[in-house]
Amino acid sequence: MAINLTPDLAPALAEELHGKNAAQVLELLASRFAGAIAFSTSFGWEDQALTHLIFSQDLPIRVFTLDTGRMFNETYSTWQQTLDKYKKPIESFFPNTQKVEEHMTTKGSFSFYESVENRQECCAIRKIEPLDRALERMRCWVTGIRAEQSDNRASMRNVEWDAKRGIIKVHPLFDWTLDETTNFIRTNNIPYNPLHDKGFVSIGCAPCTRAVREGESFRSGRWWWEDASKKECGLHGTASLGTPTFGSTSFSTAATEPHSQ
Ligand code: SF4
């Protein structure tokens, strides 16, 4: 039966998913949004954990990535290792060729360092437009967002209504700590980006990502030259919280088993 997509679906779904672990959340979503659910990966720790859960359970969830054309070689290596390990497809979405050509011709290679507007323009071309295409006809978008990653992300909910796209957005690892995430990666022998071992916590495009130092926040290595309050690329900036009655709901952080009652 087709689900009626409205903002109120977010709190209802959050209630239904409350207390379930990430594997159970994905399983339920795959069934509920059959044929219309997609997971976006950028091959970071969190995304690799989710990819493992989706592929090893053989869940019918599309996995896609946005190849901005400015990614680290290490990210491409992780992508390939993931294909080699799971033998499952990862869809690649490239930016519009003409838009990139125009942008490079008029602005050059590093305009994003000059202003927030220029950076957002580049992200819009290389990330947001391809994301919009990837999510066309989708009804549920799964991401690797964790609350701990930034103050902005901590203010999100584990299930949200993406008002711009009119779809449900779910973060199955929302309550996981970094330690829980890396332990899951190691325990399950999941390939991960070697840049993580060099202080890169959140990994995006090469010219816009640096390693973080002891004590710095997870997102401080992204667009480090900008005001911290503006550090989202626009991919996750349009979700609304829906009815604010489900803030107390949370997923279990147990990777494969629910918390005991
Ligand atoms: S992260 Fe940097 S290089 Fe990548 S799309 Fe945004 S501005 Fe462009």
Boltz pocket constraint, residues with backbone or C-beta under 6 A from the ligand:
constraints:
  - pocket:
      binder: B
      contacts: [[A, 68], [A, 70], [A, 112], [A, 118], [A, 119], [A, 120], [A, 122], [A, 123], [A, 124], [A, 126], [A, 127], [A, 204], [A, 205], [A, 207], [A, 208], [A, 233]]
      max_distance: 6.0
